[in-house]
Amino acid sequence: MGNNQKQRVLVVDDEEDIIEILTYNLEKEGYEVNSAGDGINAVKKAAIFKPDIILLDIMMPNQDGVETCRQLRENPDLKNTFIIFLTARSEEYSEVAAFDVGADDYIHKPIKPRALVSRIAALFRREIKKEGDSTKITIKDLVIDRTSFTLLKDGELIVLPKKEFELIHFLAKNPNTVFSRDELLKNIWGTDVFVLARTVDVHIRKIREKIGDDYIFTVKGVGYKFNS
């Protein structure tokens, strides 16, 4: 995303008018845009198009957005792709489900195209800033490489979605320092994205499932720390 190529956006929605409005506004800002009308086609198109960002509805025919996001996150070629949910669903459980499967942001409809374009630009700016942090961290039997977005445990590659990787990299970069959920949200998701505090717990749980419980510790009533 740091090169001069057009950034690619895949718009996934079963409402053709929404696709048309978003495509028009995104192309006007210089993005290359493709679209899909349901989740099944979205997974197929994403594998070929390799978008930098996916705008994803939840309620769609054939396959809903949450299941679609889960499948997209299983594709290693899309590990650095941002996924933003655009949905009329406002229930907390829907947001939790979205972040649980790897969403980067959750925006309620009706959509304001100019505000959406600003949110996308903010995501890319934050990513460029993070790309400058190319440190490789070795702690215990873990090697966490920010340059290649890889994590090795005892030499074995552990695949982590983008936000899980950023979370463990941030904690490992600041070992033995306790961070509250709000601090982690600010550093990983940024201040321009509204994310439930519970999302941090979900991501910590998923990281522990993959690397074990010996690295990230819960400090009751405060937050989390990486034990070196």
C-alpha positions, 0 to 999 in steps of 0.5 A: 500500500506504500507504492504508487499503484491505485488502491483497490476497493471491493464493494459487497452489497445486494443493493445495486444503488449502494454499489453505484453510489459508493463506486462513483465516490470511490473512483472519483477519489482515485480508487480502483473499484470492483463489486459483488452482490453477495458473499459467495461471489465476494470471496471468489472476486477477492481472491482474484482482485486482491483488494486493499479494502473490502466494504461488506454488508451483513444482510445478504442473500446466499451468505451473510457478511459475517460468514463471508468475512470469516472466509476472507480472513482464511485467505493468506493473500488477504491478511493485510486487507482492511474489512469494513462492515457497512450495515443497517444492523445496530445490535451490539451482538452484530458488532461483536460478531463482526470484530470476532471474525476479523473486521477492522471497522463497523459503520452504520447505514445510511452511509454518508459517502464523503465521511466513508471516504475520509474513514478509508483515507484515515485507515491507509494513513495509519497503515503507512505510519505503522509500516515505518515500524519494521522491528523484529521482536524475539521473545522466548520462543516467538519471533514477531516480524512486523516487516513480513507480518509473520509470527514464528513459534518454535520455528513454526509459522502461526497465521494471525489476521491483521489486527491480532498480529498488530495487537501482539506486536504492540504488546511484545514491543512493550513487554511487562507494561500493562495496557488498558483496553482503551489504550489498546483500542487507541493504539491498534484501531485508532481514535477515528474508529468506534470499537467496543472494548469487548473487541480487545478481549475477543482478539486476546482470546483468539491469540491465546488459542493459537500461541498458548496462555504463556505470553499475554497476561490479564491484569484483573481490573486493569488490562493486559501485558506481554510477559517477557 
